[in-house]
Amino acid sequence: MGLILIIAIIVVLWVVLAQGNFFKNGLRKVARPEEDTPLEILKKRYARGEIDRADFESRRRDLIV
């Protein structure tokens, strides 16, 4: 009886910890872990200096509309 209780506690702890990691990462990261949205790609290109501010704003408006 004691062994079953210990196993049940371990299973409950494992489930709680697994759910915590799931919600911390978010549903988007679970569904598509390595894909960026077009807006994220645009932001990264602007941050790297590949495009200037005017180009960034123009492309951002195109994506949002």
C-alpha positions as CSV (number, residue, x, y, z in Angstrom):
1,M,0.0,0.0,0.0
2,G,2.9,2.4,0.8
3,L,4.6,1.7,-2.5
4,I,1.4,2.6,-4.4
5,L,1.2,5.9,-2.5
6,I,4.8,6.8,-3.3
7,I,4.3,6.0,-7.0
8,A,1.1,8.1,-7.1
9,I,3.0,11.0,-5.5
10,I,5.8,10.7,-8.1
11,V,3.3,10.6,-11.0
12,V,1.4,13.6,-9.7
13,L,4.6,15.6,-9.3
14,W,5.8,14.6,-12.7
15,V,2.4,15.7,-14.3
16,V,2.5,19.1,-12.4
17,L,6.0,19.8,-13.5
18,A,5.4,18.8,-17.1
19,Q,2.3,21.1,-17.3
20,G,4.4,24.0,-15.8
21,N,6.9,23.6,-18.6
22,F,4.2,23.3,-21.2
23,F,2.5,26.5,-20.2
24,K,5.8,28.4,-19.7
25,N,6.8,27.7,-23.3
26,G,3.4,28.6,-24.6
27,L,1.2,26.8,-27.1
28,R,2.8,28.4,-30.2
29,K,6.2,27.0,-29.2
30,V,4.7,23.5,-28.9
31,A,2.9,23.7,-32.2
32,R,5.7,25.2,-34.3
33,P,9.0,25.2,-32.4
34,E,11.3,26.5,-35.1
35,E,9.2,28.7,-37.3
36,D,9.1,32.5,-36.9
37,T,6.2,34.6,-38.0
38,P,6.8,37.1,-40.8
39,L,6.7,40.0,-38.4
40,E,9.3,38.3,-36.2
41,I,11.6,37.8,-39.2
42,L,11.1,41.4,-40.2
43,K,12.0,42.6,-36.7
44,K,15.2,40.4,-36.7
45,R,16.2,41.8,-40.1
46,Y,15.7,45.4,-38.8
47,A,17.7,44.6,-35.7
48,R,20.6,43.2,-37.7
49,G,20.6,46.3,-39.9
50,E,19.6,44.6,-43.1
51,I,16.8,47.1,-43.7
52,D,16.4,50.7,-42.6
53,R,13.6,52.2,-40.5
54,A,11.5,53.4,-43.5
55,D,11.7,50.0,-45.1
56,F,10.8,48.3,-41.8
57,E,7.8,50.5,-41.2
58,S,6.5,50.1,-44.8
59,R,6.8,46.3,-44.7
60,R,5.3,46.1,-41.1
61,R,2.3,48.1,-42.3
62,D,1.9,45.6,-45.2
63,L,2.0,42.7,-42.8
64,I,-0.4,44.1,-40.3
65,V,-3.1,45.1,-42.8
